[in-house]
Every structure is written in C-alpha cells, then in structure tokens.
C-alpha cells in the first residue's frame, strides 16, 4: 500500500495518508474540514546517485565524449546528438 500526499485548498495543510490503491481519494482536510487535492509525487525508490553525482559521474563524461568526437570531425556523433539521419 502506498502513501498518498494531500494538500488542503483552504488552509494549505499538507499531509500523507497510507491507503490501498483501490481506495477512493480523500476529500476532507483533517485540520479545517476543507476540500483536499491529492498531489503528484515521486515514489519511493532506491536512488544510486543524487543529482550532483549523476551529473558528475554519468552525464558530464558522456557529454564530454560526444563533444570531443564532434570537435574531431565525427559527423556520426553530431548526427546522433541532433537526431539527424546518417
């Protein structure tokens, strides 16, 4: 069963509720009894890198490699990056 996040339209109170996926969304704020909306959020998952590590270890080296290929005249690398047919 997942956690769902809600926010009250009236008092802006945010809270989580542990519910079955088949349960109807909540409609009433526990604080002020106003109308709540269910928020979209990322699920819980095992993350290998934080954003900085992802950039430094994955994105940056790959981008550098492609840039080096383009600088050295590799037309296929340039076509791949710009989505052009070879």
C-alpha positions as CSV (number, residue, x, y, z in Angstrom):
1,X,0.0,0.0,0.0
2,X,1.4,3.4,-1.0
3,X,1.4,6.7,0.8
4,X,-0.5,9.5,-0.9
5,X,0.1,13.2,-0.3
6,X,-2.7,15.7,0.0
7,X,-3.0,19.5,0.3
8,X,-6.0,21.4,1.6
9,X,-7.2,24.1,-0.8
10,X,-8.4,26.3,2.1
11,X,-5.7,26.1,4.8
12,X,-2.8,24.7,2.6
13,X,-2.2,21.9,5.2
14,X,-0.2,19.1,3.7
15,X,-0.4,15.5,4.9
16,X,0.3,11.9,3.9
17,X,-2.2,9.0,4.1
18,X,-1.3,5.3,3.8
19,X,-4.1,3.9,1.5
20,X,-4.8,1.0,-0.7
21,X,-4.5,1.8,-4.4
22,X,-8.2,0.9,-4.8
23,X,-9.3,3.3,-2.0
24,X,-11.1,6.5,-3.1
25,X,-9.0,9.7,-2.7
26,X,-9.6,11.6,0.5
27,X,-11.8,14.7,0.2
28,X,-11.7,16.4,3.6
29,X,-8.8,18.2,5.4
30,X,-8.3,16.8,8.9
31,X,-7.4,20.3,10.2
32,X,-10.1,22.6,8.8
33,X,-12.5,20.2,7.0
34,X,-11.8,22.0,3.7
35,X,-11.5,20.3,0.4
36,X,-8.2,18.5,-0.3
37,X,-6.5,17.5,-3.5
38,X,-4.1,14.6,-4.0
39,X,-0.7,15.7,-5.0
40,X,1.6,14.1,-7.6
41,X,4.8,13.0,-6.1
42,X,7.7,10.7,-6.9
43,X,7.5,7.2,-5.5
44,X,9.9,5.8,-3.0
45,X,12.8,4.1,-4.8
46,X,16.4,3.2,-4.3
47,X,18.5,6.1,-5.7
48,X,22.0,5.3,-6.7
49,X,23.2,8.9,-7.2
50,X,22.0,12.3,-6.1
51,X,21.6,15.0,-8.8
52,X,25.2,16.3,-8.4
53,X,26.7,12.8,-8.6
54,X,24.5,11.9,-11.6
55,X,25.8,14.9,-13.4
56,X,29.5,14.4,-12.5
57,X,29.6,10.6,-13.0
58,X,27.2,10.0,-15.8
59,X,26.0,13.0,-17.8
60,X,29.2,15.1,-17.9
61,X,31.6,12.4,-19.0
62,X,29.2,11.3,-21.8
63,X,28.6,14.8,-22.9
64,X,32.4,15.5,-22.9
65,X,32.9,12.3,-25.0
66,X,30.3,13.4,-27.6
67,X,31.7,17.0,-27.7
68,X,35.3,15.6,-28.3
69,X,34.0,13.4,-31.1
70,X,32.3,16.4,-32.8
71,X,35.4,18.6,-32.3
72,X,37.4,15.8,-34.1
73,X,35.0,15.8,-37.0
74,X,33.0,12.7,-36.2
75,X,29.9,13.5,-38.2
76,X,28.0,10.4,-37.0
77,X,28.3,11.7,-33.4
78,X,26.9,15.1,-34.4
79,X,24.1,13.4,-36.3
80,X,23.2,11.2,-33.3
81,X,23.1,14.2,-30.9
82,X,20.9,16.3,-33.2
83,X,18.7,13.3,-34.3
84,X,19.6,13.6,-37.9
85,X,19.7,10.7,-40.3
86,X,23.2,9.4,-41.2
